[in-house]
Every structure is written in C-alpha cells, then in structure tokens.
Amino acid sequence: MSTSQAIKAARGLRDILPSERAAWRLVEQAAHGVARRFGYQEIEVPMIEPIELIERGVGADTDVGSKEIYRVITQDDAKPRLALRPEATASVVRAYFEGGLNQAPQPVRLYLLGPMFRHDRPQAGRYRQFYQFDFEVIGDGSAAWDAEVIELAGSWLAAIGIAQVSLELNSIGDANCRPAYLERLKAYYRPLKDQLHPDCQRRLETNPLRLLDCKEPQCAPFKAAAPKITDHLCEPCAAAFAEVRRLLDAGGIEYRLNPYLVRGLDYYTRTVFEFHHTALGGAQNSLGGGGRYDGLATAIGYPDTPAVGFAGGIDRAVLMLAQEGQEVVPEPPAELLVVPGGGELTVAAAEVARIARVAVSTAADYSARSLRAKMRSAGKAGYRWVAILDEAEAARRVVQLRDMVSGEQREVGWDELPDRLLAGGNGL
C-alpha cells in the first residue's frame, strides 16, 4: 500500500459517528432501564475469552463455531488459545461460577451491553463487530423465567418504539426426548440428501436440527412434511412448554408457534424464541432471540445449572428506528457555546465556559473565524444558547446571552450565568 493511500475501516466494520449516537443512546438507555425495572444487575465480561469456552459453548458444528470465530494469535502461541467473543452467554455463565455468584441467592439475573465479533458476510444490519443487549437468568429451572425473559425482551423493543414486531416460539426438547426425535428427523431427510444444500447434507448426520432452520430455497420445500419436535416432547418438556404458553397468554403477550425455530447455537434446550421485524426481510428479520440452555454450564466444565436468556441486536434496533421513520434528533455538542468576537479573548472565553459548566454543558469556539461564521456554525450544530463577548464586555465581565430558539438576547454577568441557564434562560 502506498503511504499516500488513505486507510479505511476493515471490511465488515464501521464507525458510529456523533450524528448517529443519539439513536444508539436511545436504544441503550431503554435496555438499561428495562433491565433494571425487572431486577437485573449489570455485568461486564472480557471481549477475549479462551477459545475452548467459545467452541464448547456455541458448538463446533454451528456456523459460529465452524466458520465465524476470530482467533487471537499472540507471539507465544503455537496455535490460537484465545478468541474474540462471538456472543456473551457462555462468558456470563463462566463469570457466574468463577465469580462465586452461584453461592449467592438464586437465581442470579444479569445483563450487559457490548460488542461481539463474528467473521460473517457483511450485509444490511449485520457487521463483523456488532453490538448486543444480553440478559440471563441463571440458577433456576422454572418455566416462569422463560416467560419473564420473553416479556423483558418485548418490553425493550416496545420502549424503543419499534412497531411491527412479532414473536415466534417453539420448544426443542431436552436430552431426554431430543435424541429419539433427531433419529426420526434423520430418517426423514436421508432419502432427500442429494437434493439438499451442501451445508445441510453435512449437517444431516452431525446436527440435523439445523436443517429445520435452513434458509436456502432448495431446502424449503421439505420442511412442511418433516416431523415436528413438539409432537415428540417428553412429559416434562411438554409441561414446561405449556406453562410458558400459559404465562404468556395470561400476560397478554402475543406469539406464533413456529415448529421450525431451533436457533443457531447448540446449547439451547426446551424453550426457544425470536422477535422478528418484517422490514428487515428474509433471513435478516430477527431483532433478537434466546431460550433456555440448561446444559451449557456442564458443557464448559461447571456443575449442571439451569438458565435462560436473550440477546438482542442493538445495530438492528437502531436500523429499525430509521426504517420505521422515527426521527431521533442528533444531540448538539453542548447546550451553550461561548463565542469570543475577536481580539485577545481566549482566556476570558475559557473562564466564562468554566463558570457556565456549573449549570450546563458548555463548549467554546476559539477559532479565528468571523463572529458571523461562528454564529452560523452554532445554529447548524444546534446549540441552545450562545454567549457572545467582545473585549469591552470581557473587561466588565458580562456576555450577550442569546437564546438560539427565540432569537432573544440580553446582557448577563458572568457570575449570573449558572442561575440564568439553570432557569432555562427565563427573562431573555
């Protein structure tokens, strides 16, 4: 690469610019607010984890485990031992045990927001560094937690203001009833193997449940006649699924039963669910999903512990705000801009800004542009007020405080600024 060639972001990655952050903040603040209202506590886990945790957590034959992991190679590694997290659930379960949360009153309810990483094909709403709202209930097997997690996820989407959201629900059984069902599924698909997509041909023997989740057109015609797992649930799984549905019905939460919903990771058992939005279309219409994963703790080397959770796409939620025409007004850099009108006013402008910051966020324009150019820029940026000063006013310790909405302006002493600004500029 020539030294004169501009370096751009890597493929599948992008910047979130200041003009976009207002929409992101709305989505993130809704996540924090809803999680706390439901009694969940915030946790942070590393973005780099042992590769065994990720491989054993998500499953080696899943798309994530076989194709999408970003492996971290250090100078001392003969082979990669670390990886960037592609999802948060396995990390949260690890932290639950490693941090001694399994000794606290159960269940433990946790949530986090942060970046995940997958080497996936970039497309609308899907990036190689993406962001999720993740929450988990660990330490109790009651189906009531499944229903609560679904309600919390729906409440988050409602708090954002996203409409046209539908909930899909299924049960995929557990280690007691799923093996016999998988044999029925294999027996159904084996005569059709040559007509399946190559990925499905491979999964037929190793992970046949994923055939029901296939989005390839050539596989779609075979789903309708495939055996449905909900027809083959053992009594405990059937009872748990009935309880989840009863609780959702009692809460007025609408859903559609989807016997082909299996989710993409190996750790799920019993309840699985997804929230969809029609504007995304096709395979990309999921806003998030989750389910119960009672076997994950054992898979990563800890005692058998029931758990259920959800992960929602923050990137896609922000995208949906734009798709639905919801305008989120970009935030100005600050509420007040101090504008020196010329001369040696840098020290005075800095002092006015320090005084005003007691009351409101304040920036100063130290550029050499004309006063007219500075005011024009302030209007474009959306400042609520502008404090203008010249040398004579600085000597008297006063500014001209202008309301950028009404256009009214009056002289205000420096020491009066905090009270006047806290009062909303009343009296201008």
PETAVEN-V747502 format. One line per field, one symbol per residue. ss: DSSP state (h for helix, s for strand, l for the rest). phi: phi as a letter, one per 40 degrees, with the letter a starting at -180 (. if undefined). psi: psi as a letter, one per 20 degrees, with the letter a starting at -180 (. if undefined). Layout:
BEGIN
ss->???
phi->???
psi->???
END
This chain:
BEGIN
ss->lllllllllllllllllhhhhhhhhhhhhhhhhhhhhlllsslllllssshhhhhhhhllllhhhhhhllsslllllllllsssllllhhhhhhhhhhllhhhllllsssssssssslllllsllsllssssssssssllllhhhhhhhhhhhhhhhhhhllllsssssssllllllhhhhhhhhhhhhhllhhhllhhhhhhhhhlhhhhhhlllhhhhllllllllhhhlllhhhhhhhhhhhhhhhhlllllsslllllllllllsssssssssllllhhhlssssssslllhhhhlllllllssssssshhhhhhhhhhllllllllllllssssslllllhhhhhhhhhhhlllllsssslllllhhhhhhhhhhhlllssssslhhhhhllsssssslllllssssshhhhhhhhhllllll
phi->.ccccccbdcdgbacbcdcccccccdcccccdccccccgcbcbbbccbbdcccccccchcccdcccbbcccbbbccccacbbacccabcccccdcdcccgccccdbcbbbaabicbbacbccadgbbcbbbbbbabbbhacccccdccccccccccccccgcbfbbbbbabbgaccbcdccccccccccdcbdccccdccdccdccacdcccccbcdccdcccdcccccccbccdccccccccdcccccccgccabcbcccbgbbcccbfcbaabbbcccgfcbccciaiicacccdccbgbcdacaaaabbccdcccdcdcccgccbcdccdacbbcbcchgcbccccccdccccccbacabbbcccccdccccccccccgccbbbbabccccccfbbccbccccgcaacbcdccddcccccggdgc
psi->pqiippprqqpjqrqorhiihggghggghhggggghhikqqqqpqqiprphhggghghphjrgghhhjpoppprhiphqpirqppirighgggghgghjjiiirpqrpoqqqprqrppmropapjprhorqqopqqopjqjpihhghgggggghhghhhhjpakpqpqqrpjaaigihghghhhgghghgijgiiqqhhhggighhmhhihhjpjphhigiighiqqphiikqrghgggghhgghghgghjkoqrppoiioirjqiiqqcpqqqpqphhhqcikjpirabaqmiigghhjjrqppqqqaqpqogghgghhgghjjopopqpqhrhpppopjramjgggghggggghihgrpprqojrjrrhghghghgghikqgqpopqagghhhjlqroopoighiqqrppqgiigggghhjjjpi.
END
